Amino acid sequence: MMVIKGYKSVLVPYDGSESSRLALSVACKIQGVDALHIVTVIPEYEGDMDIFGNIKGDIQAKGEEILKKAKEEAESCNVPIKATLLKGIPDQQITAYAETNHCNLIVMGRKGLSDVERVFIGSVTQRVLNSTSRDVLVIPPSSLNTDGPILVAYDGSPFSQSALQKAIEFVRDTETELMVLNVIFTYGKFFSLPEEAVSELRAKAEGLLESAEKKCLARNVRCSLKITEGEPHIGIKRCVDEVQASMVVIGSRGKRGLNRLILGSVTEKVIAMVDVPVLVVKD
């Protein structure tokens, strides 16, 4: 079951799209939230209003209408709500708002009302993921499966360790299953590793998962362990489908991150491919 808790201040960017509505619905179900922030970002207009009418006023009115709808949809959340209309570049405004208002989680839809609605938004959500220091929960545009296990992508890096700790806290004192997955990167499009190297990598993966299991047991959490081979994002996608996971928890960097966010690589591809929420843990 998808269980999310431990976040006191949650931010939901809302643009009126079905994806943002679903994100708001998920945010309302997060346990222990003290404040729910909803923001709608409208562009700043500095053109000549005398030619085409009061465009600036029309943009303002549309933003207020979208924000009003968001507040109506959030009435059943039973938590204090702060709804704010912002002006400027969406990802910059969202990131700055989260920092200023000490929001420790941003919940966003994978697709919005942008002109380019390709797999994984490629615009606002991606740029927020790349720029914010806050955890980000990305919600797919499809209906949610809430009954499956929570899947943690684990490679032993500090970010994956943070992701594991986060997932452990989610499932403590619940019946939700936790699955810890390590994907051995044995081949790509243009190469594959020799059998001896694969055996060595598998031995290391087994050691990593044994360490992860000890962390789970120390918190009285039972977990299942799984190793698969191939490209990491494909391995994660395959495992999500096999176990019908309810959510993926993943670090924003891995061992192959090379001092940049792995977004644009494994994490971004996972978000694009899976049909379940993906929590990107930043620290």
Backbone torsions as a table, in degrees:
resi	resn	phi	psi	omega
1	MET	NA	138.9	179.4
2	MET	-73.5	109.3	-179.9
3	VAL	-119.1	125.5	178.6
4	ILE	-129.0	126.7	178.2
5	LYS	-154.7	171.9	178.8
6	GLY	94.4	4.9	177.8
7	TYR	-112.6	123.8	-176.6
8	LYS	-91.3	-33.8	-176.4
9	SER	-127.7	115.4	-172.2
10	VAL	-118.2	137.0	-179.7
11	LEU	-113.8	131.8	175.9
12	VAL	-122.8	110.0	170.5
13	PRO	-72.5	130.1	-172.4
14	TYR	-128.8	125.0	179.5
15	ASP	-122.3	8.6	178.4
16	GLY	89.8	-7.4	179.4
17	SER	-73.8	161.1	178.1
18	GLU	-61.2	-35.2	179.9
19	SER	-64.7	-41.9	178.9
20	SER	-71.8	-30.5	175.7
21	ARG	-65.8	-41.0	178.0
22	LEU	-66.0	-38.9	177.1
23	ALA	-60.9	-41.9	179.0
24	LEU	-64.8	-39.9	178.5
25	SER	-61.9	-42.2	178.5
26	VAL	-65.7	-43.6	-179.1
27	ALA	-59.1	-35.1	-179.5
28	CYS	-67.4	-19.1	-177.4
29	LYS	-97.0	-2.1	179.2
30	ILE	-68.9	132.2	-174.3
31	GLN	-79.5	137.9	172.6
32	GLY	80.5	16.6	-179.0
33	VAL	-76.2	131.7	178.2
34	ASP	-94.6	-26.8	-178.1
35	ALA	-149.0	130.9	176.5
36	LEU	-112.7	118.0	-179.6
37	HIS	-101.5	131.6	176.3
38	ILE	-121.0	128.3	178.2
39	VAL	-126.8	140.6	169.4
40	THR	-118.6	129.2	-176.5
41	VAL	-108.6	124.8	176.5
42	ILE	-112.9	152.3	-179.8
43	PRO	-73.2	149.7	172.1
44	GLU	-79.9	132.6	-178.7
45	TYR	-116.9	121.3	-178.0
46	GLU	-119.8	19.4	-177.7
47	GLY	-78.9	-171.6	-179.1
48	ASP	-88.1	101.3	-176.8
49	MET	-70.7	-17.9	-176.3
50	ASP	-71.0	-21.0	-175.6
51	ILE	-82.1	-48.0	-173.3
52	PHE	-110.9	12.2	-178.0
53	GLY	95.2	-170.2	-175.3
54	ASN	-83.9	73.4	-178.0
55	ILE	-64.0	-40.6	-179.8
56	LYS	-60.5	-42.4	178.1
57	GLY	-66.6	-36.9	178.9
58	ASP	-66.0	-40.9	178.5
59	ILE	-63.6	-43.6	178.6
60	GLN	-60.2	-45.7	-178.8
61	ALA	-63.3	-40.6	179.2
62	LYS	-64.3	-42.1	177.9
63	GLY	-62.2	-42.0	178.7
64	GLU	-65.0	-36.2	178.3
65	GLU	-65.6	-43.2	178.9
66	ILE	-63.9	-42.6	-178.9
67	LEU	-66.3	-37.6	177.7
68	LYS	-61.6	-42.2	178.6
69	LYS	-62.7	-39.8	179.0
70	ALA	-62.4	-43.6	-180.0
71	LYS	-63.8	-38.0	177.9
72	GLU	-64.4	-40.7	-179.9
73	GLU	-69.8	-23.6	-177.1
74	ALA	-94.5	4.8	-176.9
75	GLU	-60.7	-29.7	-177.4
76	SER	-87.4	6.2	-175.5
77	CYS	-71.6	-25.3	179.2
78	ASN	61.4	30.9	172.4
79	VAL	-135.9	154.6	177.1
80	PRO	-59.2	133.2	-176.9
81	ILE	-118.4	134.5	172.9
82	LYS	-120.6	114.6	-178.6
83	ALA	-107.5	130.0	-173.1
84	THR	-135.4	135.4	174.4
85	LEU	-96.8	122.7	-178.3
86	LEU	-113.4	156.2	178.2
87	LYS	-124.4	136.5	176.9
88	GLY	136.3	-157.1	179.3
89	ILE	-79.9	122.7	-169.9
90	PRO	-51.8	-52.8	-175.1
91	ASP	-64.8	-36.3	178.3
92	GLN	-67.0	-42.2	-179.9
93	GLN	-67.3	-41.1	179.6
94	ILE	-64.0	-46.9	-179.6
95	THR	-62.6	-45.4	-179.6
96	ALA	-65.0	-40.3	179.9
97	TYR	-63.4	-43.6	179.8
98	ALA	-60.5	-40.2	179.4
99	GLU	-68.9	-48.4	-176.2
100	THR	-63.3	-37.7	-175.7
101	ASN	-99.2	11.1	173.6
102	HIS	56.1	40.2	174.5
103	CYS	-76.5	128.9	-178.3
104	ASN	-100.3	2.1	173.6
105	LEU	-149.1	135.7	173.3
106	ILE	-113.0	127.1	179.2
107	VAL	-110.6	118.6	-174.3
108	MET	-131.2	149.3	171.7
109	GLY	-76.2	152.0	179.6
110	ARG	-74.1	-29.0	176.4
111	LYS	-126.2	149.2	177.0
112	GLY	-130.4	-151.6	-177.8
113	LEU	-98.6	26.7	178.6
114	SER	-73.1	161.6	179.4
115	ASP	-68.2	-30.3	-177.1
116	VAL	-103.0	91.9	179.9
117	GLU	-102.0	72.4	175.7
118	ARG	-92.7	176.2	176.2
119	VAL	-57.8	139.6	-174.5
120	PHE	46.0	108.2	-162.2
121	ILE	-31.4	-34.9	175.4
122	GLY	71.0	3.0	-177.8
123	SER	-138.1	-101.1	-170.3
124	VAL	-62.1	-53.6	-176.9
125	THR	-59.8	-44.2	-179.7
126	GLN	-63.2	-43.0	-178.4
127	ARG	-68.8	-35.6	175.1
128	VAL	-63.1	-45.4	178.3
129	LEU	-57.2	-39.2	-178.0
130	ASN	-75.4	-24.0	-172.0
131	SER	-107.5	-25.4	-174.6
132	THR	-83.7	153.3	173.5
133	SER	-96.3	0.4	-177.6
134	ARG	-92.2	154.5	172.3
135	ASP	-63.1	147.2	-179.8
136	VAL	-129.6	128.3	175.3
137	LEU	-105.7	115.9	-177.5
138	VAL	-100.8	123.9	-175.3
139	ILE	-102.7	129.5	179.1
140	PRO	-73.6	164.1	-177.4
141	PRO	-79.7	-5.0	-177.2
142	SER	-95.8	173.0	177.3
143	SER	-65.4	155.8	-171.6
144	LEU	-102.7	140.5	171.9
145	ASN	-93.7	116.3	-175.0
146	THR	-104.7	5.2	-173.1
147	ASP	-104.1	-12.4	-175.0
148	GLY	-84.2	175.6	178.6
149	PRO	-72.4	162.2	171.7
150	ILE	-90.6	128.0	-177.0
151	LEU	-103.6	127.8	178.1
152	VAL	-111.2	122.8	174.1
153	ALA	-83.0	120.8	-170.0
154	TYR	-132.3	121.8	177.3
155	ASP	-124.8	8.8	178.2
156	GLY	86.4	-7.5	178.4
157	SER	-69.4	159.4	179.3
158	PRO	-55.2	-37.4	-179.0
159	PHE	-70.1	-37.4	178.0
160	SER	-71.5	-30.1	174.8
161	GLN	-65.6	-39.4	176.1
162	SER	-64.3	-39.5	178.1
163	ALA	-63.0	-41.8	178.6
164	LEU	-62.6	-45.6	179.7
165	GLN	-61.1	-39.2	178.7
166	LYS	-62.9	-45.9	-179.0
167	ALA	-65.2	-37.5	178.2
168	ILE	-60.0	-43.2	179.4
169	GLU	-65.2	-34.1	178.1
170	PHE	-61.2	-46.4	-170.0
171	VAL	-91.0	-9.0	178.2
172	ARG	-57.9	136.3	178.2
173	ASP	63.4	26.1	175.4
174	THR	-130.3	173.0	176.3
175	GLU	-94.3	5.0	-176.4
176	THR	-70.8	135.9	178.5
177	GLU	-83.0	142.5	175.8
178	LEU	-113.8	126.0	176.3
179	MET	-115.7	128.2	179.1
180	VAL	-106.0	122.2	-174.1
181	LEU	-116.8	133.7	170.3
182	ASN	-120.2	127.4	179.0
183	VAL	-104.5	117.8	176.5
184	ILE	-80.3	119.9	-177.6
185	PHE	-80.7	85.7	-173.2
186	THR	-94.3	-21.0	-177.9
187	TYR	-160.2	156.7	174.0
188	GLY	-129.7	-156.0	-178.4
189	LYS	-69.5	-28.9	-169.9
190	PHE	-120.2	3.5	-179.3
191	PHE	-158.1	163.4	171.4
192	SER	-144.0	149.7	-176.6
193	LEU	-83.4	151.5	175.4
194	PRO	-67.0	159.3	-175.2
195	GLU	-58.9	-37.4	-179.2
196	GLU	-63.6	-41.2	179.9
197	ALA	-67.0	-38.2	178.5
198	VAL	-63.6	-41.3	179.0
199	SER	-61.9	-40.4	178.8
200	GLU	-65.8	-42.5	178.6
201	LEU	-64.7	-38.5	179.3
202	ARG	-64.8	-39.8	178.2
203	ALA	-62.4	-41.5	177.8
204	LYS	-65.4	-40.1	179.7
205	ALA	-63.4	-40.5	178.3
206	GLU	-61.7	-39.9	177.4
207	GLY	-64.2	-41.2	178.7
208	LEU	-62.6	-43.6	-178.0
209	LEU	-70.8	-32.5	174.4
210	GLU	-62.9	-40.3	177.1
211	SER	-64.3	-41.8	178.2
212	ALA	-62.9	-40.1	179.8
213	GLU	-63.1	-39.2	177.7
214	LYS	-61.9	-39.4	177.9
215	LYS	-63.2	-38.8	179.2
216	CYS	-66.9	-48.3	-177.6
217	LEU	-63.7	-31.9	178.0
218	ALA	-63.7	-23.6	177.3
219	ARG	-106.3	18.5	179.5
220	ASN	59.2	38.2	178.3
221	VAL	-116.7	124.7	175.1
222	ARG	-86.2	142.0	-179.2
223	CYS	-140.9	157.5	171.6
224	SER	-106.5	150.2	-175.7
225	LEU	-117.7	143.7	-179.4
226	LYS	-147.2	137.6	174.1
227	ILE	-119.6	133.7	174.4
228	THR	-135.4	167.8	-175.5
229	GLU	-121.8	155.2	176.5
230	GLY	124.8	-156.5	175.5
231	GLU	-76.0	135.0	-172.0
232	PRO	-53.8	-48.0	-176.3
233	HIS	-66.1	-34.0	178.8
234	ILE	-70.9	-39.7	177.1
235	GLY	-62.4	-41.1	178.9
236	ILE	-66.1	-46.0	178.7
237	LYS	-58.6	-45.2	-179.1
238	ARG	-61.7	-42.3	-179.5
239	CYS	-68.4	-40.5	176.7
240	VAL	-55.3	-45.3	-179.1
241	ASP	-68.8	-40.2	-176.4
242	GLU	-64.8	-43.1	-175.5
243	VAL	-97.7	-1.6	-177.3
244	GLN	53.2	54.9	-178.6
245	ALA	-62.0	150.8	177.9
246	SER	-92.0	-20.8	-177.3
247	MET	-164.4	152.6	172.8
248	VAL	-114.2	133.9	174.0
249	VAL	-114.9	125.1	-172.6
250	ILE	-143.3	146.8	176.0
251	GLY	-77.5	157.9	-179.6
252	SER	-81.1	-15.3	172.8
253	ARG	-134.7	155.0	176.5
254	GLY	-130.6	-168.3	-178.7
255	LYS	-65.6	-21.4	-178.3
256	ARG	-102.1	15.5	-174.0
257	GLY	-71.3	-28.6	177.8
258	LEU	50.3	52.4	172.5
259	ASN	64.2	18.5	172.1
260	ARG	-132.6	158.6	175.3
261	LEU	-59.7	139.7	179.3
262	ILE	-74.3	-5.5	173.2
263	LEU	-56.0	142.2	-170.5
264	GLY	93.0	-9.6	177.1
265	SER	-128.8	-117.2	-172.4
266	VAL	-63.3	-52.9	-174.0
267	THR	-61.4	-46.4	179.8
268	GLU	-61.9	-41.4	-179.9
269	LYS	-65.8	-37.9	177.2
270	VAL	-62.1	-46.8	179.6
271	ILE	-58.5	-39.5	-177.8
272	ALA	-69.9	-32.5	-168.1
273	MET	-94.7	-34.9	-173.2
274	VAL	-85.8	153.5	-179.8
275	ASP	-105.3	32.7	177.2
276	VAL	-131.5	160.6	176.4
277	PRO	-59.7	144.4	177.6
278	VAL	-123.2	120.3	175.9
279	LEU	-95.7	118.4	178.3
280	VAL	-98.2	113.2	-176.2
281	VAL	-92.6	129.2	-173.3
282	LYS	-95.1	-24.2	-179.9
283	ASP	-147.6	NA	NA
